[in-house]
């Protein structure tokens, strides 16, 4: 199976231009392609997974990835998929986020010996002369066509700033700059980026002539992939200091039954033949599939050792109510009154609930357990000695838990 056929079989390709040429380039390892990442935080999150995995697959097939960090476009803000304007970031914040991205991307992409590039579009965007840009690039864009783009249409009712209106031009200019500087002949992006990406392809061909070799592919369900990065408590980050390997494992262990096989197909590097055997799985077999998904993705991001520890901890948690490696909340000795602390205070201080009233409701509804045993009495207390050393595992609902210990 060619790499192109594999990408299609995994459900990764949606729309594209010049299919036969694209197929020839990536199958022969002659594609130099880029995917953009706006540094709006100091860590990548699981919504970036599909793009990172795609870059890894194509690189392993001999193609050359360019990871484009949007240090310049981040100063404008992408209006795609948003109902309001993004918060403006300082140059210092953007520079810090760029450095964080570099480290995390290296787990997926081999940047050694020129096998891949990591570039920042601030290098060419921030030095542009406005009038020259209008004459050189703006002349190739139709305002009517831009306003018809989906990324702008959804913002027109609430108001689209002129700042954001320029985002398509800036992103299109990125492709032109990468084409001229590095021979980049292909761009990938989420399905919500289709209009912006077409702008780049058309800019190259209009400015440099019809023979200019520029192509576009979008990723199926990448917008949905971005939503994967969000939970009720916030984003699921690739940085272990923001989302621990255990929490990361548990996130994927708890995906919906309807999504698990799709995620395995699109995000893991398991052979398709092995995945196809799972298509008939149902019932308890889907739990096994979730464990496979969680382990494979944790291994990819945090390494095999951390993946094994997370898996063992998860099994320990749900079998005996205890685990060695899980989110931990530390209580101060001063928190205790005469050597004891009540269940409601513990739940609130551990971060399992936002307030004591929420803690009371959770206990009364039967949603709280300690070391695997349900707690139904809101007056339940625990001695400091019980929480010293190994501590206890406090669990709220099916997915939220903390090991609670007393500081030494």
N, C-alpha and C positions, 0 to 999 in steps of 0.2 A: 504494500500500500504506500502510495506517495504521501508526502507531508500535506499536500493540498487535499487529497482524499481523506486523510485522517482528520484535518481540521473540519471538513464538512461532516464527517461521520460523528464527530464529537459535538456537532451543533454550534460551532463557533463562528461561522460566517453567515452574515445576513445579506447586506447589499454590497455590490462591488462594481467597478468599472473595468472594462477590458479583461474579461475573465480569462481568456486563453493566454494573454500575455502575462497576467498575474500568475497563473498556474505554471507557466514555463519558468518564470523567474524564481519562484520559491522552491519548485521541485529540483532545480539545478543549482540552488544555493547562490543565486546571483542577485538576490534582493537585498538592497540596503534600505531598511525601513525604519520609521520612527513612530513612537507613541508618546503623547504629551502627558505630563503630570503637573498639575498646578499645586504649588507648595502652600496650601491653605492651612496646614497643620504641621506639627513637628514630627509626624509619623504617618506612614502609609497605613491604610486600613484594609479590611477584607474586601471592600468594594473595588480595590485595585488588583485583586487576585487574578482575574481573568486576563487582564492586560499583561501582567508579569509572567503568568504561565505561558501565554501565547509567545511572548518574546523568547522565553526559554526554549520552547518547542522549535521555533524557527531557527534560533541560533544553533541548536543541536543538529539541525538539518543543513547547516553550512551557511546560513544567511547572516547578515550583519545588522544587529539592532542598534538603534540610536534612542537612548532614553532622553527625551527633551524635558528639562525642568522649566516650568513656566515662570521664571523669576521676573520676566517683563510683563507677560499677560496677567500675572497675579495682581499687578498694580492696577489693572482695569477691572477684572472680574468677569467670569463667564456667566452670561444670563441664562444659558441653557438649563431647563428644568427648574428654574427658580421663579418664585412669585414676588421676590423683592430683591433689592440690590445687596450685593455682598459687602461685608464690612471691609473698609480699606485697611491694608496692612502697611507697616513701615518697611523700608529697605532692610533694616537690621533683622526684623522678624523673618522676612522672606529668605535672607541669606542663611539664617540659622536653620530654617526648615529645609533648605536645599541640602545642607550638610547632613542632616538626619536622613534624608531620602537616599543619599549616595550609599551610606552604610547598609541600609536595608535592601536596596536593589542588588547589592553584590551577592546576596544569597541565591538570587535567581539567575543573574546574568554574569557571564565571565567577561570582565573588562580588561583582562590581561592581553598583552601583545597586540593591541589594536583590534581585538575580536569584537569589541563593542565600544560605543562612545556614549559618554554622558555629557550633555551640553546644556547650557542655560541660555534661554532666548533673551535674557537681559543684555547679553553681550552684543546683540545687534539692534534690539528694539529701543533701548534707552538712549542710543546715540543718533536716532533718526532725526532728520530735519523735517518738520511738519509740511512745509510747502513742497519740498522735493518728494516726500512720500505721496502727497496728493497728486502730483503730476506724474509720478513714475508708476504708482500702484492704484491710486483711487480712480484713475481714468478707466480702469478695466472692470469696475464694479457698477452694477445697476442698482440704484436705490430701490426701485420697484421689486426687483427680484430678492433683494435682501429682506425687505419687509414681509415678503411672502414666506420666508423661511420659518420653520416651526419654532426654532429657538427664540425668534423675536415675536411671533404672533401671540404666544401665550402671555407676553409681558405688555402688550400694547394697551390693554384695558387699564392696568394699574400704573402704567407709565414706564417708558424705557428711556433711560438717560442717554445723552449723546456719547458719554464715556463708554457705556456698555455697547452702544451701537457699533463702535469701532472694533469690538472684539473679533468679529469675523475677518476683518481686514488684517488685524494683527496675526491671527492664527494662519491665515492664508499666506501672509508674508513669511511666517516661519518655514513653511514647506519650500517656498522659493529660496530662502536663505540656505536651508539644509541641502537642497538640490544643487545649488551653486557651490557651496563650501565643501560638501562631503559626498556628492554624487548620490544623494538619497533619492530613490526612484519610487518609493511606495510609502503610504501612510496608513496606519490603522487607528481606529478609535471607536468609541461607543456609538450605538445607533442614534443617540441624541445629538451626536456631533456631525451627522451626515451633511447638513447644509454647510457648515464651516469647512469640512474637509473637501467638499466639491469646490468650494471657493478657492482653495489652494491649488487643486489640480487644474482648474480653469485658468487661474492666474499664470501658472507656469507655461501653459500652452499658448495663451494669448500673448504673453510678454516675450516668450522665447521661440514661438513658432509651433506649428502643429506637430513637428517631429519630436518636440520635447517629450521625454519619456516619464510621465508622472501618473501614478495610479492610486486608487482609493479602495479600501476595504473597511467595512464596519463590522463590529463584533455583535453577534446575536446576544440579546439579553444583557448587554453590559450595563444598561440603565438599571436593570433589576439587580445586577451585581453590585452596583453602588448602594442599593437599598440593603443588601446583605450586611453592609458595614454598620447598620444602625440597629440598636436594640432599645428597649425601654430605658436603659440606664446610660445610653450614649453609644459611642462608636466602639467597634471591636478592632483594636489597633494591632499592628505587627510588632510594635515596640514592647518587649517583655516588661518594661517598667510601667507601661500604661495598661496593658492587658497581659496578665501572667500566662505562661504556657498552659497551665491547668485551666484557666478561664477560657483561653482560646480553644482548647480541646473541647471543653464543655459546650461552647457555642456551636461547634459543628456537630457535636454528639446530639444536640437538641434540635436540629433542623427538622422541618416538617416531613412526614412520610412521603408526601407527593414530590418533594424536592431532592431527596437524598440521592437517588440514582442519577438525576440530571446533574447534580453537583459533582458526583464521582466521575461522570463522563467528561464534564467540561473542565474540571479543575485538577484532577489527579493525573499522574503519569502511569497509572496502571494500564496494561495492555487492553485494547478494545475487546479482544476475545474473552478475557476474564470478566470484563464489565458486562458483556452481552449475556453471560450466564446468570448475572444477577437480575436481568430484566423480569424474570418470572418470580422473583422473590416477593413474599408478602408476609404479613403478620409479624411474628417475632424475628423473621429473617431480616426485616428492615432495620431492626435494632443492631443486628450484626453489620449491616451495610453502613449504618451511622458510625459505628466504632471504626470501621475501615476508613471512612471518609475523614473522621476526626484525627486518626493516627497519621494518615498520609499527609494531611495538610499541616499538622503540627510539626511533623518531621521536616517538611519542606521549609517552614519558616524558622523553627527553633532548633532543629537538629534531632537526630534519632534518640539521643540520650534523654532529652527533655520530653520527647513524645512518649517514650516508654514510661517515664516517671508519671506523666499526666494520665496515661492509660491505667497504670496500676493504681494511682490515687482515685481515679473515677470508679474503678471496680471496688476498691475498698470502701469508698463512700457509700455506694448503693448496696453493698453486701453486708457490711458490719457497722455502718454509720461512722466510720473513722477513715482518715486519709492523712498521709504524711506531707503531701505537697498540694496545698490548695490556698485560696485567698485567706489571709490571716488578719484578725482584728486584735489589737493589743490594748488591754485595759490597764489603767494606772491603779496602783494600790490605793490611791486617794479616792478612787471611785466607789470603794466599798464602804458600807456603813456597818460598823461593828463586825467586820469580816465577812459580810454577805452582800449580795446584789440581786435585785429582782429581775425576773425574766424580761419585763417590758423595757427596763433601762438597758439591759444587755443587748436586746434586739436593736434599740435605737442607736446606742453607741457603736455597735459593730457595723452599722451601715446597712443592715438588712431591711430596715424600715426608716422612713424619713422622720417619724415622730412616735411618741408613746401611744397616741391615740390609734395610729395605724398598727402598732404592735398589739394593742389590746384587741383590735378587730381581728387581726391574724390569728391570735391565740384562740379567741372565742369561736372562730370559724373552723378551727381544727387544722390550720395550715402551718403549724410550727412543731418541729421535733428537735430533740437534743440527743445526739449519739444514737439516732434511729428510733427513739421513743417519743411518741406524740405528747405534747404538753397542752393541757386543757385548763390549767389553773393560772389565772393571771397574777396570783399572789406567789407563784413558785419562786423560790430563791436558790442561789448557789453560793456555796462558801468559796472564799478566795483560794483555799487549798485545792478545791476541785478543778479550778481553772489554771493552776500553776503547773508548769512543766509541759506535758502534752496538750493540756487544755481539753475542750470539748467542741464538737461540731454542732453548730446551730444552723438549722435549715428552715427556710420559709418557702412554702410552695414546693414545686418540683425542681426548680432550677437555681434557686438562690441559697447560698450557704456560706458560712464563714467558720474557720477554726478560731475560737476565742481563747486567748491566753492572757495571763497576767504578766506584766513586765517584770523581768528579773531584777 
